Amino acid sequence: MSKKDMKAYWKENLGYLAILLSIWFLVSYVFGILLVDQLNTIKLGGFKLGFWFAQQGSMYVFVILIFVYVKLMNKLDKKYGVDE
């Protein structure tokens, strides 16, 4: 891999990380803490939605984001020829 390809690879990787971490921040902090009162007016499975995001939603989203990251990185690895 050339230096140019390595920089491009790393730049795309950081872009994926920034987007995925922003989504996690939005779900865990914004929905679970800042907007909890507004979300508590909505029920999900008998529980207030704000409570659900604070207690379980952020964990589910985190696990989903791990799988999304793996899929994105496998695709990126193939693009730059560093896949296994």
N, C-alpha and C positions, 0 to 999 in steps of 0.2 A: 504494500500500500504506500502510495506517495504521501508526502507531507500535506499536500493539498487535499487529498482524499481523507486523511486522518482528521484534518481540521473540519472538513465538511461533515464527516461522520459524527464527530464530537458535538458540533453545532446542532445537528439534528437531534442527537440524543438529549442535549440540554433543553432544546425546544419541547421535546416530549415530556421531560421531567417538569418543566415549568407549567405546562398545561395541566398535567395530571395532578401535580401538587396544588395548583390553584383550585381545581375541582374539589380535591379533598378538603382544602381550607374552607371553601364555600359551604360544603356540606357539614363539616364538623364544627366550625367556629361560627359562621354566619347563621346557618339554619339552626344549629344546636344551642347557640347562646344568644346571639343578637336578635334574631327574629322569632325566638321561642314563644313569646306571648301572642304574636300574630298567627303563628302556625298552630298554636293550641286551640284555636277556634275550629280546626278541622280534625275529624276523627279518622283513624286508620286502624281497622281491626279492633275497635273498641277503646283504643288509646288515643290520647291527644297527639297530633302529628309532631309538635315541638318536642314532646317527651320522647317520641319514637326516634327522631333524628338524634337527640342527645344521647340516648341509651343504646340504640342498635343501628340506626341508619348510617352513622359515620363508619361503623365497623364493616357493615355490608359493602358500602361504597369503597372502602379501602381495599377489601379483598377483590372486588371487581376490578379496581384500578390496577392491582397487581397483575391480573390476567391480561388486561388490556396492554400494560407495559410489556409483558412477555411477548405478546403477539406483535406489537409494534417493533420491538427490538429484533425479533426473528426476521421480520420483513426488512428492517434496516441492515441487518447483518448480511442477508442475501444480496441486497442492493450493492453493498460495498465488497462483496466476496469474502467475508470473514465468518461465514456460517460454518457450522460443523457438518 
